[in-house]
Amino acid sequence: MKAMILAAGRGERMRPLTDHCPKPLLAAGGKPLIVWHIERLHAAGITELVINHAHLGAQLEAALGDGSALGVQIAWSRERVALETAGGIRQALPLLGEAPFLVVNGDIFTDLDFTPLAARSLGRDLAHLVLVDNPPHHPDGDFHLARGRLQATGTPRLTFSGVGVYHPSLFSSLTLGEPVKLAPLLRDAMAAGRVGGEAHHGLWLDIGTPERLAELDARLRTPTPHSTLY
């Protein structure tokens, strides 16, 4: 399975840190956020990666190159302007191929093991999403998970982690180069009963502000005795 890391966002809430550095290259625990993802994907046997970029994207390419230094192969999907999540995935489809692929938001941190996702078969589903417990800044959650199926309505609700496996046909009808958000596509697929999901109750952080980046950095620099992150 191939994986895509979403790295095209401007990172407005992270300013001024992102005025001169793309958010995925901001460091926590001594390495860039995006490198943590690449290492965990590599550990799960996923070595063919696609990374999109827009804001300061040349810095990402200069830092990571073709990925060989990290044991992976990186193909770059360049966006003149950020195309939102679904639009960015649509742009990258020629690089991702015709089989289901894993997508990871570049601005999260998690101890999720990607190995089971790398082996997941979607069947007739268009997507399989990983949900997490609602963080303080998003207490109402996004979707309802019941017996492995996701619904746009219903309670209790969990928060979408930014990690999912998708079938390319979910995006193939979108207009190339047009910014498109992901949530409406997912809600339509849920209404058709074609989205599965699972809950992850381990570590997950949305690194959306300088304060959360500092929190993660402090956590990574003071590992607990039984941590699997270090």
Secondary structure, 3 states (H helix, E strand, C coil): CCEEEECCCCCHHHCCHHHCCCHHHCEECCEEHHHHHHHHHHHCCCCEEEEEECCCHHHHHHHHCCCHHHCCEEEEEECCCCCHHHHHHHHHHHHHCCCCEEEEECCEEECCCCHHHHCCCCCCCCEEEEEECCCCCCCCCCEEEECCEEECCCCCCEEEEEEEEECHHHCCCCCCCCCCCCHHHHHHHHHCCCEEEEEECCCEEECCCHHHHHHHHHHHHCCCCCCCCC
